[in-house]
Amino acid sequence: NSARFLWKSIPPAIKESQPEVVAAWKIGQKLWTRDYAGVYEAIRELYTKRMFELLQSAYSTISIQDAAQFLGMSEEDASNYVLGQGWTVDPTSRMITVTKQAIVKEQKLDPGKLQRLTEYVFHLEH
């Protein structure tokens, strides 16, 4: 019951920006309703997503067999899963070509802007 109240008190911005919090809540909901099969399914879903992200960051190509082993799926299911995520599968060589996500660069703060902001705040305080 405490978990429900905690969930309600978490600001929506945190819920939207922290997928781990949402994932933990899904597991908590399954435990609350005593849906133990659902608990394992929720954990498996989280594991698959995380392992997919790791494969995406580590490989440019990977065999279907290895991808299936990492994802904990049959080779057919792994092929279908990665195809659904935008990767390509070559059935002849039985290799998967990984499609990398676009890298989002953080905008660096210009030191000049920081100096002006500091001066402005100092001016307001005095």
C-alpha positions in Angstrom: 0.0 0.0 0.0 2.9 2.3 0.8 4.2 1.8 -2.8 0.9 3.1 -4.2 1.1 6.3 -2.2 4.7 6.7 -3.1 3.8 6.3 -6.8 1.1 9.0 -6.5 3.5 11.4 -4.8 6.2 11.1 -7.6 6.0 14.1 -9.9 4.9 13.3 -13.5 8.1 14.8 -14.9 10.2 12.2 -13.0 7.9 9.4 -14.1 8.3 10.4 -17.7 12.1 10.9 -17.6 12.9 7.8 -15.5 11.8 4.6 -17.3 13.3 2.5 -14.4 10.7 4.1 -12.0 7.9 3.2 -14.4 9.3 -0.3 -14.8 9.5 -0.8 -11.0 5.9 0.4 -10.7 4.7 -2.2 -13.3 6.3 -4.9 -11.2 4.8 -3.5 -8.0 1.4 -3.5 -9.6 1.7 -7.2 -10.5 2.8 -8.0 -7.0 -0.1 -6.0 -5.5 -2.6 -8.1 -7.5 -0.7 -11.3 -6.8 -0.1 -11.8 -10.6 3.2 -13.6 -10.1 3.3 -14.7 -13.8 2.9 -11.1 -14.7 5.8 -10.2 -12.4 8.1 -12.5 -14.3 6.8 -11.2 -17.7 7.4 -7.6 -16.6 11.0 -8.4 -15.5 11.6 -10.3 -18.7 10.4 -7.3 -20.7 12.7 -5.0 -18.9 15.6 -7.4 -19.3 15.0 -7.7 -23.0 14.9 -3.9 -23.5 18.1 -3.4 -21.5 19.9 -6.2 -23.3 18.8 -4.8 -26.7 20.2 -1.4 -25.7 23.5 -3.0 -24.8 23.7 -5.0 -28.0 22.9 -1.8 -29.9 25.8 0.1 -28.3 28.3 -2.8 -28.6 27.8 -4.3 -32.0 27.5 -3.2 -35.6 26.8 -6.8 -36.7 26.0 -9.9 -34.7 24.9 -13.4 -35.6 21.3 -14.4 -35.1 22.4 -17.2 -32.8 24.3 -14.8 -30.5 21.6 -12.2 -30.5 19.0 -14.9 -29.6 21.2 -16.1 -26.7 21.7 -12.6 -25.3 18.0 -11.8 -25.6 16.9 -15.1 -24.2 14.7 -15.9 -27.2 14.6 -18.4 -30.0 16.4 -17.4 -33.1 13.1 -16.8 -35.0 11.8 -14.7 -32.1 15.0 -12.7 -31.9 15.0 -12.1 -35.6 11.5 -10.8 -35.5 12.2 -8.7 -32.4 15.2 -6.9 -34.0 13.4 -6.5 -37.3 10.7 -4.7 -35.3 13.3 -2.4 -33.9 14.6 -1.4 -37.3 17.6 -3.7 -37.6 18.2 -5.7 -40.7 18.6 -9.5 -40.9 20.4 -11.3 -43.7 18.9 -14.8 -43.8 21.8 -16.1 -46.1 24.6 -15.3 -43.7 22.4 -15.4 -40.6 23.8 -12.1 -39.5 22.0 -9.0 -38.1 23.1 -5.5 -39.0 22.6 -3.2 -36.0 21.0 0.2 -36.6 22.6 2.7 -34.3 20.4 5.4 -32.7 21.2 9.0 -33.3 23.5 10.3 -30.6 22.1 13.3 -28.8 24.8 15.8 -27.9 24.4 17.8 -24.7 24.6 21.5 -25.3 27.6 22.9 -23.5 27.1 26.2 -21.7 29.1 29.1 -23.2 31.4 30.5 -20.5 30.5 34.0 -21.6 26.8 33.3 -21.0 27.6 31.9 -17.6 29.6 35.0 -16.6 26.7 37.3 -17.7 24.2 35.2 -15.7 26.5 35.3 -12.7 26.8 39.1 -13.0 23.0 39.5 -13.4 22.2 37.4 -10.3 24.8 39.3 -8.3 23.3 42.6 -9.4 19.8 41.4 -8.3 21.0 40.3 -4.9 22.8 43.6 -4.1 
